Amino acid sequence: MTIRLLLVDDHMVVRTGLRMLLEGSKDIEIIGEVSTAKEAIDSARKLQPDVILMDIGLPDMSGIEATREIKRSSDKIAIVALTIHEDEEYFFKMLDAGASGYVPKRAAPEELLTAIREAAAGEVYLFPSMAKLLVKDYLSLDRSPEQNDSLDGITEREQEVLTWLAEGASNDQIAVALNISPKTVARHRENIMRKLNLHSRTELVRYAIRKGIIKP
């Protein structure tokens, strides 16, 4: 499968460098590049890319707001942040907006390629230093038994599916593991997200960590 990619960065030099890097990958097709958040939102609507590589510091509005707006219109589009910012404020705001990946601009090319491919496959990719922030967030949570025991009304089967999803398994992998059909997995996944009011795999992972279902 060819991954249709949209580049969003207000620096032409950065976009040119990214294009040179990514055009060497046979499974990635750059279908557009823009320099503002408004252009990103419009292009996402018109082009329907599989993945958007999103800078946070854009001239008209932040990449965080652009991400939130794009995800509100189309949850099928995966967004990977590529940014100079490595602090908690930007990281968690970007995840809460619906990003599927967070990669600093100092990352190696291989890590950026992995992030794009993981996002296109419906997974989440976090650069190691960013993943540490997620663990830090976990360690600061209230770990009372009452909190862990309450799973907000999801069934035992949904708990099994939730565990597999939080570990990064695909619908097909879960179907094989639990001996059910991929369609049934998808239905369980929809029910879980609805019951827990979650909107992304990142939110699902954070919920599973908070409840002690998986370890960070």
C-alpha angles and dihedrals in degrees: 000000000000115000111224106215134193119199119214118185131124094220115083092201090058093047091049091051092048091049091052090049098045099041087069090067113087093205096055126075119186105217097177148346129212138177105212138054093240091053089048092053093046094045092048089054094047102037101032095209121196092228135016120204100212130195114207099212104068124158101238103035135344124279086239092064091043090052092050092050094047093047090048089057099039124012090185092073112089118212126204119192114223106185149141090235116100102164129111097250096061094035098056094038090054092049091047089051088059107265117160095203143021121202127168117226090243090066121116116260091247091059092052091050091049091050092052093048093046091050092049089053091054096258134120124246122194124181108241095252089051092048088057089060089056090052090048089052089051093051091053094055126106104262099189116150091238091059094049095046094055112081097175099250101306117145127245091256091049089052089056092050090045091054092051092046092050090051089057101256120153124235091257093050091049091048091056093045094050097034094238133116123272088241090057090050090051090051092050090048092053091049092049093050091047096047093046094039091234124152107186142029088250091060089046092053092049090050092050091050092047091052093046093244091128132013121240 
